[in-house]
Amino acid sequence: MRVELAGLENRAGRFTHEYAAGELVLDDDRVVLTGTPKVSGCISRAEHRVVVEGEFTAAAEVECDRCLQPVELPISSDFRVEYVTAETYKSRETAELGQEDLTLSIFDGEFIDVDEIVREQLLLAIPTHAICQDSCKGFCPVCGADKNAADCNCNATEIDPRWMGLRDLRF
């Protein structure tokens, strides 16, 4: 969804969009959108700066980090992104980035791509570690069996031969 800045009335506007299946491409093989992502917010323009604020909700499926089973996660987040043109950014006299520059992006001055904001914010909102349940046992390190489905008879206490000399050193 692109918002043309020339079409904004009173230098501000609101947007709402519900994405159809397959409309929002994440370009991340680890994440599959299972629900219908929704975004809403407002865009305001002042001088050489455009501010986009909003919120989104979605549901995504990722793999459990222990057993690789699918885990469905509800995702929601608020966002605030500021845009300036390349000329405005170059005219700034700062030598280093400050905290306020972390939400600053450069654009061409004609339109804002809300899909790109949602894609970026959605990927940032997905947790780095997902576990299907707190009691997930994962895989057996010896035979690779899923320990949640059945217990194996492997001796998981095998010691790497390179560390065998340290076994006898006890304090």
N, C-alpha and C positions, 0 to 999 in steps of 0.2 A: 504494500500500500504506500503510494507516494503522495505526499501533501505538497501541492504547489503553493509557494509562499506568496505569489502574486494574487492568489485567490482568497487570502485571509482577509476577512472583514475586521475592521477596527484593530488591525495588527495582532489579532489573537483568534484562536479557533479551537474547537473540541473535536475529538475523533473517537470512534468506537468501531471495532472490527472483530468479527468472529471468523476464524480461519476454517476453510473447508479442508477435508482430508487431503493431505499431500501438497497443500498450498504453501506451507511453511517448511522449507528444506533446511535442516540443521547442519548437514555436511559433517556428521559425527556418527560413525557406525555403532558406537556404544549406546546411543540414546534413540529410542523409538517413541514418538508421540502417540499416546493411546487415546487421549481425550481431545476435545475441541479447544484449542488455545483461543483465549479472548484477551483483547487489549483495549484499554480506554485511557484517555488522557487529554491534555491540552498543549497547544503550541502558542507561544507568544514571541513577538518580534519587537526588538527595540534597538534602534541604531544599527550596528553591525553585528548584533548578537541575536541568536534564536535559541530559546529555551524550550525543551520538550520534557514534560513531566507526565507520568502516568503509572499504570499498574497493569499487570497481566496475570492470568491464571492458566494453568495447563496441567495435564497429567502425562507422565513419561514412564517408560519402562526401561530399566537398566539391569545389568546382571549383578547378582550377589557376588561380592568379592571373595567369599569362601567356597561356595558350591556352584556358582555360575547359573543358578536358577533365576528366572525373571522376577524382578521386584518392581511393583508399580508405586510411583511416588507422586503425591500431589505437589505441584510447584506453583508458587505465587511470589511476586516481588513488586516493589515499587521502584521506579527509576526516575532519574533526573539527568538529562544530558544537555550540555550547552554546545552550540555550534557557532563558529566564526568563519569568515571567508579567509582564504589563504593570505590575501593582502593585509587583512586586519591582524592575523597572527604574526606575520613578518614584521609589522610595524611595532609590535610590543618590544620593549627594551629590557626584557628579563633574560638573564643568563642561565637560570636554572628553573626547573619546574617546581611549583608549589602544590600544596594540597588541593587548591581550587582548580588546578590544571588537569587533575585526573579525570574529570568529567567533561573535559573540553575536547571537541572534535572539529575537524575542518570540513567544510562543504563548499559546493560551487555557488551558493547564493540563490539558487532557483527553487530547489525542492529538498524535502527531507524524506528519506526512506525509512518509514516506521518499521517495516519488516526486518531490516538490518538491526535496528535497536532491539526488537523483541528477540531475534535470534541470539544476539550477543548476551542479553540479560538472562535469557532462559538457560543458556549453557553455563553462565556464571552461577545461577541459582541451584543447579544440580549438585548434590553433595559429592565430594571426592571419594567417599567410601560408603557403599550401600551394603547392608546385611539384610537378608530375608527375614531372619528372626534372631533374637539375642542368643538362643541356644543352638544356632547353626554350628555343626561340627566340621563342615567342609569336606575336603578329600583326604584320603589316607596318603601320607607321603611315600609309602612303599609301593602299594599296588594301584593307587589312583581311584579306588572305589569311593562312591559317595557315602560318607559315614552317616548321613541323615536317613538314607534308605535302608541300609543294613550294616551291621558291624562286621568287620573283616577280622581274620585271625593273624594279621601281620604283626610282627614285632617292631613297633614304631620306635623302640628305644635303641635302635642300632646307632652305634657311634661311628662317626666318620673316621676311617683309619688314620688320618693325619692328626687326630686329636687323642688317639689311644694312649699316648705317653702321659697325657695330663690326667687320665682317669685315676692313676695311682697316687697322684698328689692331692692329698686331702689335709685340710688344716684342722 
